[in-house]
Structure formats: structure tokens, C-alpha cells
Amino acid sequence: MKRIGDEIDGSGSQVKPPLGSPPNESCGQSPVPGNGDNRGGIIGDRGVNTQRLSTDDALTYLMEVKRTFQDQRDKYDMFLEVMNDFKEQRIHTSGLIARVKELLKGHNNLILGFNTFLPKGYEITLDNED
């Protein structure tokens, strides 16, 4: 059985890496802000999102994902698995973006809302067909 993300994003998704980023992009910079102390923080450690985000921001987003997929618990669980894979450095930022875009397909508000948590220079863009 194939898991989402086993193939490189074939949906035509556009991932915008930071200009001048090395070919070996970083992985494991948490898309969920803060360090658990409820004071928030800037995502990752390399010139990332300039907006300060709080743990409440992340929890609010997660609750919205959970509410959206309340009748599809497996999708919500897969979303959490993707977040954990990224945190544990099993996937890079571009893999995270591809998997999130596929999981949240048809829910453009959630896809675009996820951009808030991406490192500076990365953005999920929607194609005309999305």
C-alpha cells in the first residue's frame, strides 16, 4: 500500500525554496511554532518566518484541521504523522509541503493557512486546478 509522499509530488505543486539555499535543504525545522513554553517563537533556526507565532496559533490551526476532517479521522491522523515525520527529520521541507498539499486537497483555506508555519522562503501555491 502506497503512503502519501512515497512519490515526489506529481500534482504540479509548486514549492518555492529559499533563494540560494543549498541543494541539501534542512529538515526537521518544526512547522509548529514555539518550544512548548507557550511563549511562541520563530520557526526553525535559520532566518525563518518573521512573524512571531504562539503555541495557541498552532493549536488553533490543528483544531481547524481536526474539525474539517472530523468524519475522516484517518486523514487527521495522517496529518499528525506527517508533522511528526518532519519533526523527526524523516522528510525535508519540500516533502512536508507535498504531503500536506495532498492531504488537504480541496481545502484551500487549510493549505494556504499552513504557509504561516513554513520557514521563510517556502510557500505552498495553488495551481489553477486546485
N, C-alpha and C positions, 0 to 999 in steps of 0.2 A: 504494500500500500504506500503510495506516494504521499509525502507530507508537503504542506505548503512551504515553499522556499527550497525544495530539493532541486528545482530548476532555477536558472537565472531568470529574472523577471521577463517573461515573454509577453507581457501585456502592453508593451510600448511605454511603460512607466519611465518617466524622466527623473533621474536622480542627479542633483547638482552638487558635486563635491566641491569643497573649498578650492579656490584658485591656488595653484602652487602646492597643493597637498601632495605628499609623497605617494608613490604607487602603492605602498604598503600602508593603507589607511588604518587609523586607530580603531580599536574595537573595545567595547566594554565601557564606554563613557555612558553613564546611565542617562536614559531619556527621561527618567523620573527625577525631578529636582531634589536638591537637599541631601542631607546625610542622616535623616531620621531624627533630627533635633527640632523639627518644626520651625526652624528659622529660615528654611529655604536655602537657596544657593544658586550658583551658576552651574549649569550642566557641564560635566566633564572637567578637564583641566587645561584645555588649550584654546584660549580665546573663543569661547563659545557664546551661546545666547546672551545678549547684553541685558535682557530683561531678567529681573530677579523673580524667581518663581518660588512659591511656597509648597510645602507638602500638601496643603489644602488644595492648591491648584491641581496637583497630580491626582489627588483623591477624587476631586470633583470630576475630572476627566474620566477616571476609571469607573466611577459610578454611572456616568453617562453611557459608557461602553456597555456596562453590565445591564443597564436599563434597556438599551437598544436591543441587546441580544438575550433578553430575559427568557424568551422561548427557544433559544438556541444556546444552551449552556456550553455545549462543546466549542462553539466559536469564541465565547468569552474565555474559556479555559485555554484555548489555543493562543489567544492574545496574551494571556499571562505567561504562557510558556515561551512565546517569542521575546517578551520583556526579560524573562529570566535567562534565556539563551544569550541575549545581548549583554546582560549584566555579567554573566559568567564567561564572556569573551568567546563564545562559540560561534558568533556571527559578527560581521562588521556592520558599520552604519548602513552601507548600501543594501546589505542583506536584510537588515531590520526594516528599511524603508519598503523594499519589495514585498516582504511578508506582511507588513501592516497594511499596505495598499491592497493586497489581495484579500486579506481577511475582512477588511472594512469596505470592500467593494459595494457600491450602491449607497453608501452612507458618506457622502462628500463632506458633510459638516464634521464628522469624526476624523476623516482623512486630513482635512485642512487644519483641524484643531490639533492634530498630532504634531504639526510643524512647530508649534510653540515649544515642544520639548526636544527638538533636534538641535544638534550642535550648529553653531554659526556656520553659514555657508552651505548647509544642506536644506533641501526643501522638497516636499512632495508636490509635484504639479499634476494637475488633472488634464488628461487628454480630452479631446472633443467628445470621444465616445464614452467617457466616464460620466 
